[in-house]
Amino acid sequence: MSSSLAVLWPAIAAAFLASLVEAVEALTIVLAVATVRGWRPAGLGALAGLAVLVAIVVALGPLLDRVPLHLLQFVIGVLLLLFGMRWLRKAILRSAGVIPLHDEAMAFAAETAELREQARRHEARLDWVAGLTSFKAVLLEGLEVVFIVIALSAGRGRLIAASAGALAACLLVAGAGLVLHRPLARVPENTLKFAVGVMLSAFGVFWTGEGLGVNWPGADFAIVAFAALFLAISGLAVVLARRPKAEVLP
């Protein structure tokens, strides 16, 4: 029971945090579309994106059961590790000040300006452009959520738990967006990406080893150890990558 909980709650947390980040980014674009063209094209585009995501999940679900367990764990483990390391790399560089932090308010302003420019040029078909923009935002961000949920639950019967974490995050962001009608700029996105990168990388190492037949010491508790190791290494990487402050001239 304790071993199951060791992988259950990290899977829920990773799915929730990753979905929270992706949902915030999708919400920013959908709100930009709604601001420029109204809620009808924004809502229709978002609903179409969700419908395609559901169709993809329904189509892929039965196929996963036909793949040998160890092969599935190995492939998803490698992909999840690469996915997590990509998030972790950007989070480290942002924390070190090498690249700027992601700003949802700035992204909202840029997306709104681009849509308004398109409105001046192609007024007649702007509803299609706006709807397609909302559709692509939901679909692309949602595909990452679907992949993470499937990867976190590969061969372990954790699909419902990981899906619940992802769904809770998406509902939370959607509810906040409907109430506030503005981007969630105060969400500490870089911190969330740092945490998700650590978690996904830890799961990636664990699943890759499982696929290769490795018997990890402590079984599922090894995930916690991997997460702590990635966190420590990432913290050291931030210190090493941090740019020194410019000396003040007398």
N, C-alpha and C positions, 0 to 999 in steps of 0.2 A: 504493500500500500504506500509506504513512504517513498519507495523507489518510483512508483508511478507518479506521485505528487511532485517528485523532483523534476520530471520532464513535463508534467502537465502545466504547472504554473508558469515556468519560463516560456513555454510555447504560447500560452495565452497572452503573457506580457509582451513577447516579441511581436505577435500578430497584432495586438492592440496598438503598440507604439508605431510600428511600421505603417499600419493602416491609417493612423492618426496623421502622420506626416503626408502620406499620399493624398488623403482626403482633404487636408488643408490646401494643398497645392491645386487640386482639382476645383475646390470651392472658389479659390481666388479667380480662376478663369471664368467659371460659370457666373460669378457675381459681376465680373467685368462685362460679360455678354448681356446680362440682365440690365446693367446700368446704361449701356449704350442703346440696346434694342428692345428691352423689356423682358419679362419673365417667360413669355410664350416660347420664343425660339430657344432661350436658355434652358427652360424646363423640358421641352421636347427633345433637344439634343442630349441632355443629361439622361433622360429616360431611355432614349434609343441606345446610348452607350451602356446603360445597365442591362438592357435586354440582350445585347450582344454578349456581355460578360456572362450572363446566366446561361445562354446557349453554349458558350465555350465550356463552362463548368459541366453542364449536363452531357456534352459530347465527350469530354476528356475523362470524366469520372469512371465510367465502365472500362475504358481502355487501360487505366492504371492497374486494375486488378489482374490483367493478363500479363503484366510484366513481372519477371522473377523478382522476389523481394530484395535480394542482395544487389542485383543490378540497379533496381530503382533507387535504393538507398545510396549507392555509390554515385550514380549520375546526378541525383538531386543534391547529394552532399557536396560534390565538386561545384555545381552551379551555385548552390547557396553560399559556399565559401567565397567564390568569386564575387557574388552579389554583395555579400556583407563587407568584403574588403574594399569594394568600390565606395560604399557608403562611409566606411571607416576612414579611408584615405582622404576623402573630401572633408570629413568632420575634423580630422587632425590638422589639415592645412588651414581650415577656417579658424580653428581654435588657436593655431600658432600665428595667425595674422598674415599668412602667405597669400590667401585669397579672401575676398570680402565675404562677410556673413550674408546668407540669403535673407532678403527683406521682402515679405509678402506685400507690404504697402507699396513698395517700389514696383514689384511685379504687377500688382493690380493697376497702378498708374500707367505702366508701359503697355499692358494689354488693352486698357481702355483707350489710350491714345492711338494704338494701332487700329482698333476697330472703328474709331471715329474717322480716321484717315481713309479707311476702306469705305466708310459710309459716304464720304464726299465723292469718291471715285465711282462707286458701284452701288448707288442708292437702290436701284431696282431689285438687285438680288442680294441685298445685305442680310435679309432674314435667313437665306440659305447659308451664307458665310458664317453668320452668328451661330446658327444651329449646329453647323459642322464643327465650329471651334469648340463649342460646349461638348459635343459628342466625342471629339478626339481627346479632350482633356479627361473626361470620365473614363473612356475606354483605355487610354494609355496608362493612367495612374491606377486604374482598376486591375489591369493585367498584372502589374507588379504585386498588388495585394493578393490576387488569386495565386500567383506563383509562390509567394511567401507562405500562404496558408497551406497549400499542398505540400510544400517542402518541409514545413515544420511538423506535418502530421504523417510523413511518409512511413508506411509500414508499421505504425504504432497505434493506430486506432484513436488518434488525437484530432481527427478532422473536425468533429463537432466542437471541441474545446477551442481550437485555433480559429474556427469560423466564428464562434461566439465572440472572441476577442476582437476580430476584424469588424464584425457587424456592429459591436458596441461603439467602436471608434468612429465608424462611418455615420452612425445615427447621431452620435454626440456632435460631430462637426456639422452635419446637415442641419440639426436642430439649432445650433448656435448661429449658423449662417442665416437661417430663416428669421431668427429673432433679431439679430444685430444688423443684417443687411450690409455687412462690410467684412473685409478680410480679417482673419484671425492673426493679426500682426504680432500679438503679444505671446503667441505660442513659442516657447523656446525651441525652435526647430532644429538648430544645430546640436543642442544638447540631446534632443530626441534621436537625431540621426547618429550621434556618437553611441548612444545606448543601443540602438537597433543594430548598428554595425558590429558592436561587440557580441550581441546575442546571436545574430545570424552567422557570424564567423565561428562562434563556439559550436552552434548546431551543425555547421558545415563540416568541421573537423570530426565531430562525433559521428555523423551519418556516413562520411567517407570511410572512416575506420570500420563502422558496422558493415558497410558494403564489402569491405576487404576481409571480413571475418575476424577483426580485432576484438578481443575481449577486454574492454576498458576496465581498469581497476575502479571499483565502486559502481560499476554499471552506469545507470542514468545520472548518478551524482557527478560523473566526470564532466558533464556539461557545465556545471557550476565552476569546476576547476578551470576549464578552458576559458570560460567567460572572465574569470579573475585574471588569468594569464594575459588574455587579449587586452583587458583594461589596463593592466600594469604596463605592458609594452606600449600601448597607445599613449598613455600618460607620459612615458619617457620620450616617445617620438614627438609629442607636442613641445616638450622642453627643448629637444635638440633642434627642432625645425623653427622654433620661434625666432623671429628676426630681432636683432638688438635694436634698441631705441637709438635714434640719431642723437649724436652728442650736441648739446646746446652750445652754440658759438658764443664766446664772450663779447 
